[in-house]
Amino acid sequence: MHPFILGLVIFLVAVSIIELALYSRRLITRPDRQYVKRRLKQLPTQQQEAVLNSILREESYSDVPFLNRILQKITFVRRLKNLKEQANAQYSVGFFLLFSLLLAVVGAFPALVAASGGAAILLSGGVGACLPWGYLMFKKRKRMERFRHQLPEAMELIARSLKAGHAFASGLKLAADQMDDPISIEFAATIHEINFGVSVSDALRHLAQRVDCADLQIFVVSVIMQRETGGNLAEIMESNARIIRERFKFQNHVKTLSAEGRMSAVVLFLLPIVVFLAIQALNPEYMATLYATPLGQNLLWGAGIMMVLGMLVVKKLVVIEA
């Protein structure tokens, strides 16, 4: 390996480890910081009136000052911050960026040592760099799915509160107090915005921006329209909750009908991998031709790319958006 490349790799690994160690030390020595940060995040995130200037905080992307200043100037980091907040991750965007860099270097290091081609180095490093963001996307998907299933119950709870004579904000607070994460956290943030002077309509729009849930759009639009045009909000809430529950039933029915196709897709994707591993275990010399010769390596790359493309095509065929 070229000495310059080796030195660069060692430098990047050392910087990432030092930054992660300092961040971990701050978490251990000041455990109350996380609680304070979570409370501060519930302040309004956008300026609505001039009077709010004194209570708005600048968005923080990292606990490391110089890294935070750099990240604030990068546009796409805001989308990463939204992903982190939707996943309700504990650490900052800067932490995940440093961790992603560390995993990229660690993933690319074996390919560099083995003197593999540039494609192998980029692929192994790219896979390592994507792992933290894949984890966040997985957490976000699970959390948004849980929010979607909690929403009808929350809407019915708000409807009962309205029928009892309470205001909409009181019903929203009741749902935040009675229900679990994630709907309790998101509704509580909306209540805090309303208490700090943001209008109900704007606070609900912020809620729709924070939460990636199509059913929530129905809730937000219904409330805003009712406040502008009038109507029985309790009946609207109950009607929307009923519609969302019917959608759940239809989606479960679709999943049942497409279960065979989805299972076939998984089997077709895993079968070549299982056969490859079985032959490798039984006759390593026979399989060594694939990864010991340029032609075999090209065949492996081609097979892997075609398997991924085939999986995407099959997913488009069997996954039905209800």
SEGUMAR-513303 format. One line per 5 residues: their letters; for each residue z, y, x of N, C-alpha, C. Coordinates in steps of 0.1 Angstrom, whole numbers, plus 2048, in hexadecimal, padded with zeros to 3 digits. Example, Ala and Ser with C-alpha at 12.3 -4.5 7.8 and 13.67 -1.06 7.14 Angstrom:
SEGUMAR-513303
AS	84E/7C7/884/84E/7D3/87B/84E/7DF/884  847/7EA/880/847/7F5/889/84F/800/881 .
This chain:
SEGUMAR-513303
MHPFI	800/7F4/808/800/800/800/800/80D/809  7F9/817/805/7F8/823/80C/806/829/80D  80A/82E/819/818/834/81A/81A/840/810  810/848/80E/812/853/805/815/84F/7F7  80E/845/7F2/810/83F/7E5/81E/839/7E4 .
LGLVI	822/832/7EE/82F/82C/7EE/83A/836/7EE  838/841/7F6/842/84C/7F6/843/853/7E9  837/855/7E2/837/85C/7D5/83E/853/7CB  83C/846/7CB/843/83D/7C1/852/83E/7C3  856/83D/7D0/865/83D/7D3/86B/84A/7CE .
FLVAV	864/855/7D1/869/863/7CD/86A/864/7BD  860/85F/7B6/861/860/7A7/86C/857/7A2  86D/84B/7A7/878/842/7A3/886/849/7A6  887/84E/7B2/894/855/7B5/897/860/7AC  88D/869/7AA/890/875/7A1/894/870/793 .
SIIEL	88D/866/78E/890/861/780/89E/85B/77F  8A1/853/789/8AE/84D/789/8B9/858/78A  8B7/862/793/8C2/86C/794/8C3/874/787  8B8/878/781/8B9/87F/774/8C0/877/769  8BC/86A/768/8C3/861/75E/8D1/860/761 .
ALYSR	8D5/85F/76E/8E3/85D/772/8EB/869/76E  8E5/875/771/8EC/882/76D/8EE/883/75E  8E3/87F/757/8E4/880/748/8EF/877/743  8EF/86A/748/8F9/861/744/907/866/747  909/86C/753/916/871/757/91B/87C/74D .
RLITR	912/885/749/915/88F/73F/919/889/732  912/87E/72E/916/878/721/924/871/722  927/86B/72E/934/865/72F/940/86F/730  93E/879/738/948/883/73A/94A/88C/72E  940/88F/726/941/898/71B/93B/891/70E .
PDRQY	943/887/709/93E/880/6FD/93D/889/6F1  944/894/6F1/944/89D/6E5/937/8A5/6E4  92F/8A5/6EF/922/8AD/6EF/919/8A7/6E4  918/89A/6E3/90F/894/6D9/912/898/6CB  91F/899/6C8/923/89D/6BA/920/8AC/6B8 .
VKRRL	922/8B4/6C2/91F/8C2/6C1/910/8C4/6BF  908/8BD/6C7/8FA/8BE/6C6/8F4/8BA/6B9  8FA/8AF/6B3/8F5/8AB/6A6/8F9/8B5/69B  904/8BC/69C/908/8C6/693/8FF/8D2/694  8FB/8D6/6A1/8F3/8E1/6A3/8E5/8DF/69E .
KQLPT	8E0/8D2/69F/8D3/8CF/69A/8D1/8D1/68B  8DC/8D2/684/8DC/8D3/676/8DA/8E2/672  8DA/8EB/67C/8D7/8F9/679/8C8/8FB/675  8C4/906/66E/8B6/907/66B/8AD/907/678  8A2/900/677/899/8FE/682/88E/909/682 .
QQQEA	88C/911/678/882/91B/678/888/928/672  883/933/677/889/940/672/883/943/664  88B/946/65A/887/949/64D/889/958/64A  894/95D/64F/897/96C/64D/89C/971/65A  89C/97F/65B/8A0/985/668/8AF/983/66A .
VLNSI	8B7/981/65F/8C5/97F/660/8C9/972/667  8BF/968/668/8C2/95B/66D/8C1/95B/67C  8BC/966/683/8BA/966/691/8C6/963/699  8D2/966/694/8DE/964/69C/8E3/955/69C  8DE/94D/692/8E3/940/691/8D8/935/695 .
LREES	8CC/93A/698/8C2/930/69C/8C3/92D/6AA  8C1/920/6AE/8C1/91B/6BC/8B3/918/6C0  8B1/91A/6CD/8A4/916/6D3/8A4/907/6D4  898/901/6D2/897/8F3/6D3/899/8EE/6E1  8A2/8E4/6E2/8A5/8DF/6EF/89E/8D1/6F1 .
YSDVP	897/8D0/6FC/890/8C3/6FE/896/8BB/709  8A0/8C1/710/8A6/8B9/71B/8B3/8C1/71F  8BD/8B9/723/8CA/8BF/728/8C8/8C4/736  8BD/8C1/73D/8BB/8C6/74A/8B4/8D4/749  8B9/8DF/74D/8B4/8EC/74A/8A5/8EE/74F .
FLNRI	8A2/8EA/75B/894/8ED/760/88A/8E4/759  88E/8D8/756/885/8CF/74E/883/8D4/740  88E/8D9/73A/88D/8DF/72C/883/8EB/72C  884/8F3/736/87A/8FF/737/86C/8FA/738  86A/8EF/740/85C/8EA/741/857/8E4/734 .
LQKIT	860/8DC/72E/85B/8D5/722/859/8DF/716  860/8EA/716/85E/8F4/70B/850/8FA/70C  849/8FA/717/83C/8FF/719/831/8F5/716  834/8E9/713/82A/8DE/711/82A/8DC/702  81E/8DD/6FC/81C/8DD/6ED/81F/8CF/6E8 .
FVRRL	81A/8C4/6ED/81C/8B7/6E7/82A/8B2/6E7  833/8B9/6F0/841/8B4/6F0/848/8B6/6E3  843/8C0/6DB/849/8C3/6CE/847/8B6/6C5  83B/8B0/6C6/839/8A4/6BE/842/898/6C2  844/898/6CF/84D/88D/6D4/85B/890/6CF .
KNLKE	85F/89D/6CF/86D/8A0/6C9/86E/89C/6BB  863/89E/6B3/863/89A/6A5/865/88B/6A4  85E/884/6AC/85F/875/6AC/86D/871/6AF  873/878/6B9/881/874/6BD/88B/877/6B2  889/882/6AB/892/886/6A0/890/87D/694 .
QANAQ	883/879/691/881/870/686/886/862/689  887/85E/696/88D/851/699/89C/852/69A  8A2/85F/699/8B0/861/69B/8B5/85C/6A8  8AE/85E/6B2/8B2/859/6C0/8BD/863/6C5  8C5/85D/6CD/8D1/864/6D2/8CD/86E/6DE .
YSVGF	8C4/869/6E6/8C1/871/6F2/8B6/87B/6F0  8B4/884/6FA/8AB/88F/6F9/89D/88A/6FC  893/893/6F9/885/890/6FD/883/88F/70C  88A/898/713/88A/897/722/88E/88A/727  899/884/721/89D/877/726/893/86D/724 .
FLLFS	88C/86D/718/882/862/716/876/865/71F  872/871/722/867/874/72B/86A/86F/739  876/871/73E/87A/86C/74B/87B/85D/74B  880/857/740/881/849/740/873/843/73F  86A/849/738/85C/845/737/855/845/745 .
LLLAV	858/850/74D/853/851/75A/858/846/763  865/844/762/86B/839/76A/865/82B/767  863/828/75A/85D/81B/756/84F/81A/75B  848/826/75A/83A/826/75F/839/822/76E  842/828/776/842/825/784/846/817/787 .
VGAFP	850/812/780/855/805/781/84A/7FB/77D  843/7FE/772/839/7F5/76E/82D/7F4/777  829/800/77D/81E/800/786/821/7FB/794  82D/7FB/798/831/7F7/7A5/82C/7E9/7A9  82E/7DF/7A0/829/7D1/7A4/81A/7D1/7A6 .
ALVAA	813/7D8/79E/804/7D9/7A0/801/7E0/7AD  808/7EA/7B1/806/7F1/7BE/809/7E7/7C9  814/7E0/7C8/818/7D7/7D3/80D/7CC/7D5  808/7C7/7C9/7FE/7BC/7C9/7F0/7C1/7CD  7EF/7CF/7CF/7E2/7D5/7D2/7D8/7D2/7C8 .
SGGAA	7DC/7D2/7BB/7D2/7D0/7B0/7C9/7DC/7AE  7C0/7DB/7A6/7B7/7E6/7A3/7BD/7F1/79C  7B6/7FC/79B/7BB/808/795/7BE/806/786  7B5/7FD/77F/7B7/7FB/771/7C4/7F3/76F  7C7/7EA/777/7D4/7E2/775/7E0/7EB/778 .
ILLSG	7DF/7F4/781/7EA/7FD/784/7EC/807/778  7E1/80C/773/7E2/815/767/7E7/80E/75B  7E3/802/759/7E7/7FA/74D/7F6/7F7/74E  7FB/7F2/759/809/7EE/75A/812/7FB/75A  80D/806/760/815/812/75F/815/818/751 .
GVGAC	809/817/74A/808/81C/73D/811/815/733  811/807/735/81A/7FF/72C/829/803/72E  82D/805/73A/83B/809/73D/83E/817/737  834/820/738/836/82E/733/837/82E/724  830/825/71D/830/825/70F/83C/81E/708 .
LPWGY	843/816/710/84F/80F/70A/859/817/703  85E/822/709/868/82B/702/862/830/6F5  856/835/6F5/850/83B/6E9/84D/830/6DE  849/824/6E3/848/819/6D9/855/816/6D3  860/816/6DA/86D/814/6D5/871/81F/6CB .
LMFKK	86E/82C/6CE/870/836/6C4/868/835/6B7  85B/831/6B9/853/82F/6AD/858/823/6A5  85D/819/6AB/863/80E/6A4/86F/812/69C  878/81A/6A3/884/81F/69C/880/829/690  876/831/693/872/83A/688/86D/833/67C .
RKRME	864/829/67F/85F/821/673/86A/81A/66B  873/814/672/87E/80E/66B/887/818/663  889/823/669/892/82D/663/88B/834/657  87E/836/658/876/83C/64D/875/832/642  874/825/645/873/81B/63B/880/81A/633 .
RFRHQ	88B/81B/63A/898/81B/634/89A/828/62B  895/833/630/896/840/628/88E/83E/61B  882/838/61C/87A/837/611/880/82E/606  887/824/60A/88E/81B/600/89B/821/5FB  8A1/82B/602/8AD/832/5FD/8A9/83D/5F3 .
LPEAM	89D/842/5F4/899/84E/5ED/89A/84D/5DE  895/842/5D7/897/841/5C9/8A5/841/5C4  8AE/83B/5CB/8BC/83B/5C8/8C2/849/5C9  8BE/850/5D4/8C2/85E/5D6/8BD/867/5CB  8B1/865/5C7/8AB/86D/5BC/8B3/86B/5AF .
ELIAR	8B6/85E/5AC/8BD/85B/5A0/8CB/861/5A0  8D1/861/5AC/8DF/867/5AE/8DE/876/5AB  8D4/87D/5B0/8D2/88B/5AE/8D0/88E/59F  8C8/885/599/8C5/887/58A/8D2/886/582  8DA/87C/585/8E7/87B/57E/8F0/887/581 .
SLKAG	8F0/88C/58D/8F8/898/590/8F3/8A4/588  8E5/8A5/587/8E0/8B0/57F/8E3/8AF/570  8E3/8A3/56B/8E7/8A1/55D/8F6/8A4/55A  8FE/8A3/565/90C/8A6/564/90F/8B5/564  904/8BD/567/906/8CB/567/907/8D1/575 .
HAFAS	905/8C9/580/906/8CF/58D/8F8/8D5/591  8F9/8DE/59B/8EC/8E4/5A1/8E5/8DA/5A9  8D8/8DD/5AC/8D0/8D4/5B4/8D7/8D2/5C2  8DB/8DD/5C8/8E1/8DC/5D6/8EE/8D3/5D6  8F5/8D3/5CB/901/8CB/5CA/8FD/8BC/5C9 .
GLKLA	8F2/8B9/5C1/8ED/8AC/5C0/8E8/8A7/5CD  8E2/8AF/5D5/8DD/8AC/5E2/8E9/8A8/5EB  8F3/8B1/5EB/8FF/8AE/5F3/906/8A1/5EF  906/89E/5E2/90C/892/5DD/905/886/5E3  8F8/887/5E3/8F0/87C/5E8/8F2/87A/5F7 .
ADQMD	8F3/885/5FE/8F6/885/60D/904/87F/60F  90E/882/607/91B/87C/609/91C/86E/605  915/869/5FB/917/85C/5F6/90E/851/5FD  903/856/603/8FA/84C/608/8FB/84B/617  8F4/841/61D/8F4/83E/62B/8E9/845/633 .
DPISI	8E9/843/640/8DE/848/648/8D2/840/644  8C6/845/644/8C2/853/649/8C2/85E/63E  8C3/85A/632/8C2/864/628/8CE/86E/628  8DA/869/62B/8E5/871/62C/8E4/87C/636  8DF/878/642/8DD/882/64D/8D3/88C/64A .
EFAAT	8C7/888/644/8BD/892/641/8C1/89B/636  8C7/896/62B/8CB/89E/620/8D6/8A8/625  8DF/8A3/62D/8EA/8AC/633/8E4/8B7/63B  8D9/8B4/643/8D3/8BF/64A/8CD/8C9/640  8C7/8C5/635/8C1/8CE/62B/8CC/8D6/625 .
IHEIN	8D7/8D0/622/8E2/8D8/61C/8E7/8E2/625  8E8/8DF/632/8ED/8E9/63C/8E3/8F5/63D  8D6/8F2/63C/8CC/8FD/63C/8CE/906/630  8D0/900/624/8D2/908/618/8DF/910/619  8EA/90A/61F/8F6/912/620/8F5/91D/62A .
FGVSV	8EC/91C/634/8EA/927/63E/8E0/931/639  8DB/930/62C/8D3/93B/626/8C5/938/624  8C0/92C/629/8B2/928/627/8B0/925/618  8A5/929/612/8A3/926/604/8A1/917/602  8A4/913/5F6/8A3/904/5F3/895/8FF/5F5 .
SDALR	88B/907/5F1/87D/902/5F3/879/901/602  87D/90A/60A/87B/909/618/882/8FE/61F  88F/8FC/61B/897/8F1/620/891/8E4/61D  88B/8E2/611/885/8D6/60D/878/8D4/615  870/8DF/617/864/8DD/61F/868/8D9/62D .
HLAQR	873/8DE/633/877/8D9/640/87B/8CB/640  881/8C6/635/884/8B8/633/878/8B0/633  86E/8B4/62C/861/8AD/62C/85A/8AC/63A  85C/8B7/642/857/8B7/64F/85E/8AE/659  86B/8AD/657/873/8A4/660/871/895/65D .
VDCAD	86F/892/650/86F/884/64C/861/880/649  85C/876/650/84E/871/64E/84E/867/642  84E/86B/636/84F/863/62A/847/869/61F  83C/861/61B/834/866/610/83B/868/603  844/85F/600/84C/860/5F4/855/86C/5F3 .
LQIFV	859/871/5FF/861/87D/5FF/859/889/5FB  84C/889/5FE/844/894/5FA/844/896/5EB  844/88A/5E4/845/88B/5D5/852/892/5D1  85D/88E/5D7/86A/894/5D4/86A/8A3/5D7  865/8A7/5E2/865/8B5/5E6/85C/8BE/5DD .
VSVIM	850/8B9/5DB/846/8C0/5D2/84C/8C2/5C4  852/8B7/5BF/857/8B8/5B1/862/8C2/5B0  86B/8C3/5BA/876/8CC/5B9/871/8DB/5BA  867/8DD/5C4/862/8EA/5C6/85A/8EF/5B9  852/8E6/5B4/84B/8EA/5A8/854/8ED/59C .
QRETG	85F/8E5/59A/868/8E7/590/86F/8F4/591  872/8F8/59D/879/905/59F/870/911/59D  863/90E/59E/859/919/59C/855/91A/58D  853/90E/587/84E/90E/579/857/90A/56F  863/904/572/86D/900/568/86A/8F2/564 .
GNLAE	874/8ED/55C/873/8DF/558/880/8D8/55A  881/8CB/555/88D/8C3/556/88D/8BC/563  894/8C1/56D/893/8BB/57A/899/8AD/57A  8A4/8AA/572/8AA/89D/572/8A0/892/56D  898/896/563/88E/88C/55E/883/88A/569 .
IMESN	87F/895/56F/875/894/57A/87A/88B/585  887/88C/589/88C/883/593/88C/875/58F  890/872/583/891/864/57E/883/85E/57D  879/866/579/86B/862/578/866/85F/585  868/867/58F/863/865/59D/86A/859/5A3 .
ARIIR	877/857/5A0/87E/84B/5A6/878/83E/5A0  874/83F/593/86E/833/58D/860/830/592  859/83A/595/84B/839/59B/84C/832/5A9  856/837/5B1/857/832/5BE/85B/824/5BE  864/820/5B5/869/812/5B4/85D/809/5B0 .
ERFKF	854/80E/5A7/849/806/5A3/83F/804/5AF  83E/80F/5B7/836/80D/5C3/83B/803/5CC  849/802/5CE/84F/7F8/5D6/84B/7EA/5D1  84B/7E8/5C3/848/7DB/5BE/839/7D7/5C1  830/7E1/5BF/822/7DF/5C2/820/7DB/5D1 .
QNHVK	827/7E3/5DA/825/7E0/5E8/82A/7D2/5EC  835/7CE/5E6/83A/7C1/5E8/831/7B6/5E3  82A/7B9/5D8/820/7AF/5D3/814/7AE/5DC  810/7BA/5E1/805/7BA/5EB/808/7B2/5F7  815/7B4/5FC/819/7AD/608/819/79E/606 .
TLSAE	81D/79A/5FA/81D/78B/5F7/80F/786/5F7  805/78D/5F1/7F8/788/5F1/7F1/788/5FE  7F5/791/607/7EE/792/614/7F6/78B/61F  801/784/61C/809/77D/626/801/773/62E  7F8/76B/627/7F1/761/62E/7E7/767/638 .
GRMSA	7E1/772/635/7D8/779/63E/7E0/77E/64A  7EB/784/648/7F3/78A/653/7F8/77F/65C  7FC/773/656/800/768/65F/7F5/762/667  7E9/762/661/7DD/75D/668/7DA/766/674  7DC/773/672/7D9/77D/67D/7E3/77A/688 .
VVLFL	7F0/778/685/7F9/775/690/7F6/769/697  7F2/75E/690/7EF/751/696/7E3/753/69F  7D8/75A/69A/7CC/75B/6A2/7CF/763/6AF  7D8/76D/6AE/7DB/775/6BA/7E4/76D/6C4  7ED/765/6BF/7F6/75E/6C8/7F0/751/6CE .
LPIVV	7E7/74B/6C7/7E2/73E/6CB/7DC/73E/6D9  7D3/747/6DD/7CE/747/6EB/7D9/749/6F5  7E3/751/6F2/7ED/753/6FC/7F5/746/6FE  7F9/740/6F3/800/733/6F4/7F8/729/6FB  7EB/728/6F9/7E3/71E/700/7E2/721/70F .
FLAIQ	7E1/72E/712/7E0/732/720/7ED/72E/727  7F9/731/721/806/72E/727/808/71F/728  803/717/71E/805/709/71F/7FC/703/72A  7F0/707/72B/7E7/702/736/7ED/706/744  7F2/712/745/7F8/717/751/804/70F/755 .
ALNPE	80C/70B/74B/817/702/74F/813/6F4/752  809/6EF/74C/804/6E1/74F/7FC/6E0/75B  7F3/6EA/75E/7E9/6E9/769/7E7/6F7/76F  7F1/6FB/777/7F0/709/77D/7E3/70B/785  7DF/701/78D/7D3/702/795/7C7/705/78D .
YMATL	7C6/6FF/781/7BA/701/779/7B9/70F/774  7C5/715/770/7C5/723/76A/7C5/72D/775  7C8/729/782/7C8/733/78D/7BB/73A/78F  7B0/734/78B/7A3/73A/78C/7A1/747/784  7A8/747/779/7A7/753/770/7AD/760/777 .
YATPL	7B8/75F/77D/7BF/76B/782/7BE/76B/792  7B7/762/798/7B5/762/7A7/7A8/767/7AB  79E/768/7A2/791/76B/7A5/78D/778/79D  784/780/7A2/780/78C/79B/779/789/78D  771/77E/78D/76B/77A/780/776/776/776 .
GQNLL	77F/76F/77A/78A/76B/771/792/776/76C  795/780/775/79D/78C/771/795/794/767  788/795/769/780/79C/75F/77F/795/752  77F/788/752/77F/780/745/78D/782/73E  798/783/746/7A5/785/740/7A5/793/739 .
WGAGI	7A0/79D/740/7A0/7AA/73A/798/7AB/72E  78C/7A5/72E/783/7A5/722/78A/79D/717  790/792/71A/797/78A/70F/7A2/792/709  7AA/799/711/7B5/7A1/70C/7B0/7AC/703  7A6/7B3/708/7A1/7BF/700/79B/7BA/6F2 .
MMVLG	794/7AE/6F3/78E/7A9/6E6/799/7A4/6DD  7A4/79F/6E2/7AF/79A/6DA/7B6/7A6/6D3  7B8/7B1/6DA/7BE/7BD/6D4/7B5/7C3/6CA  7A8/7C4/6CD/79E/7C9/6C3/79E/7C0/6B6  79E/7B3/6B8/79E/7AA/6AD/7AA/7AB/6A5 .
MLVVK	7B6/7AD/6AB/7C2/7AF/6A4/7C2/7BB/69B  7BC/7C6/6A1/7BB/7D3/699/7B2/7D1/68D  7A7/7CA/68F/79E/7C8/684/7A4/7BF/679  7AB/7B5/67D/7B1/7AC/673/7BC/7B4/66C  7C3/7BC/673/7CE/7C4/66C/7C8/7CD/662 .
KLVVI	7BC/7D3/665/7B6/7DC/65B/7B2/7D4/64E  7AE/7C7/651/7AA/7BF/645/7B5/7BA/63C  7C1/7B7/643/7CB/7B1/63B/7D6/7BA/636  7D8/7C6/63D/7E2/7D0/639/7DC/7D9/62F  7E2/7D9/623/7DD/7E1/618/7E7/7EC/615 .
EA	7E2/7F9/616/7EB/804/613/7EC/805/604  7F8/804/600/7FB/804/5F1/801/812/5EE .
